Amino acid sequence: MKYPISVTKNPCPKEKPADESKLGFGKIFTDHMFMMDHNPEEGWHNGRIVPFGPIALHPASTVLHYGVEIFEGMKAYRSRSGQIRLFRPMENIKRLNNSAERLCLPQLDEEGCLEILKTFVETEKDWVPHSDGTSLYLRPYMFGNDPHLGVHSVKNTTFVIICSPVGAYYAEGINPVKIAIESEDVRAVRGGTGYAKCGGNYAASLRAGERAEKNGYTQVLWLDGVERKYIEEVGAMNVMFKIDGKIITPKLTGSVLPGITRKSCVELLRDWGYTVEERLISVDELFEAAANGTLEEAWGTGTAAVVSPIGKLFYKGKEYTVCGNRIGDLTQKLYDSLTGIQWGKVADEKNWCVTVCNG
Ligand SMILES: *Cc1c(COP(=O)(O)O)cnc(C)c1O
C-alpha cells in the first residue's frame, strides 16, 4: 500500500438504522473514520481507521481562523449483484488535488487515495444501506491545522474521511425544485476559489440561501460575480437547459465547480446524439427562451440528487414556470440512466463504477 493504514476497531459498534426510509442526508454516521496527517518533513503519515468521534483541535488551528478546508462528496452503492461500488472515484480524487493546489494544501497520490477509499469503505461495508435509492455518502475532507495565528500556507494538514448512510433523495417521487436567481450576493469570481470544493465558498453562499428560502424557494441560482449576467450554477449543483432541442450548460470559467455528474451527463447526452454547448448563457437569453417557448427543460446535476428537475425560476420579482412544473422526458432519461449505472441496474458500458468488495 502507498499509505499504510492501521485499524483500531470500535469496541461499541452502533445498531444499523432499522428504517432505511428515514435516513435523510448526513445525520447518521458509521462506526469508524479515516484520518491521516501531513507535514513537510514526514509527508503523509499515520494513516489510521479509528472509532468515529470528536477531533481535538488547537484553539489557534488554521482551519478555525482562516477557513483552510476542502472536501469531496461521493457515494458507495450496493449494486443489484450484491457488490459495493464507487462511481468514478478517480474524478473525485483528481478534483480533491485541484482544490488542494488552490489552497496550498498537499497533494495525495491518486492510486494511494483510491486504496484508502476502498479500504475504508470495505471496513464500513455493512453500513451501505440495502433499499432502492439509498447509498453510503462519503465525505473526504482536508484542513490546515497549524497551531498558530500567522497567515501563511500551512505546514500541518489533516485528512479525514467520514461516511453516512443516506436515504433515497426522492422518497416521494421526483418533484421539480423552485429556484431563485440571486441578483445581489455572488458565490465566486474568476481567480477566486469557485472551481475548488472548499468550505469557504459555502460560508459565503448561506445568506442568499436564507433569503431564497424565506421567499419559498429551495435553492439559489448564482450569476457571474463580475457582470451578474451569466448563469453559473445552483447551490451544490451544476445546471443545464434544453433550449430548442439543444443542451446548454455554463462553461467552466474558473468560478463554476466542475461537477462529476455534470461531466457524466454531458458525455451521455453527446452519446445520445444531442448537441451540448458549454458556453456563457445570460439570464436574458434564458428568459427570452422561456418567453418564446423554446426553453423546454431545466435541471440541476450533483452527487446528492443526481439529476434534479427545475420547475420554477424566480428573478427580480417575476416567476417563470419550466416544462409545466413537471419533470421533462430528457431529465427523466438522464436520471434513469445515471442511477441505473450507479445501482447496477443497467450495463456500465463506460466502466464508470469501481468495485470495492462483495457486499
Ligand atoms: C459538489 C458541487 C457540485 C456538484 O458536483 P458533483 O461532482 O456532480 O457532485 C456543484 N456545485 C458545487 C458548488 C459543489 O460544491
Ligand as a Chemical Component Dictionary entry (heavy atoms), coordinates in Angstrom:
data_LIG
# 
_chem_comp.id                   LIG 
_chem_comp.type                 NON-POLYMER 
_chem_comp.pdbx_formal_charge   0 
_chem_comp.three_letter_code    LIG 
# 
loop_
_chem_comp_atom.comp_id 
_chem_comp_atom.atom_id 
_chem_comp_atom.alt_atom_id 
_chem_comp_atom.type_symbol 
_chem_comp_atom.charge 
_chem_comp_atom.model_Cartn_x 
_chem_comp_atom.model_Cartn_y 
_chem_comp_atom.model_Cartn_z 
_chem_comp_atom.pdbx_ordinal 
LIG C1 C1 C 0 -20.082 19.379 -5.322 1  
LIG C2 C2 C 0 -20.666 20.511 -6.052 2  
LIG C3 C3 C 0 -21.347 20.367 -7.268 3  
LIG C4 C4 C 0 -21.686 19.028 -7.883 4  
LIG O1 O1 O 0 -20.566 18.224 -8.156 5  
LIG P1 P1 P 0 -20.745 16.655 -8.334 6  
LIG O2 O2 O 0 -19.337 16.181 -8.562 7  
LIG O3 O3 O 0 -21.608 16.435 -9.516 8  
LIG O4 O4 O 0 -21.352 16.135 -7.075 9  
LIG C5 C5 C 0 -21.794 21.510 -7.912 10 
LIG N1 N1 N 0 -21.591 22.738 -7.383 11 
LIG C6 C6 C 0 -20.962 22.915 -6.206 12 
LIG C7 C7 C 0 -20.782 24.281 -5.678 13 
LIG C8 C8 C 0 -20.476 21.817 -5.499 14 
LIG O5 O5 O 0 -19.863 22.002 -4.334 15 
# 
loop_
_chem_comp_bond.comp_id 
_chem_comp_bond.atom_id_1 
_chem_comp_bond.atom_id_2 
_chem_comp_bond.value_order 
_chem_comp_bond.pdbx_ordinal 
LIG C1 C2 SING 1  
LIG C2 C3 SING 2  
LIG C2 C8 DOUB 3  
LIG C3 C4 SING 4  
LIG C3 C5 DOUB 5  
LIG C4 O1 SING 6  
LIG O1 P1 SING 7  
LIG P1 O2 DOUB 8  
LIG P1 O3 SING 9  
LIG P1 O4 SING 10 
LIG C5 N1 SING 11 
LIG N1 C6 DOUB 12 
LIG C6 C7 SING 13 
LIG C6 C8 SING 14 
LIG C8 O5 SING 15 
# 
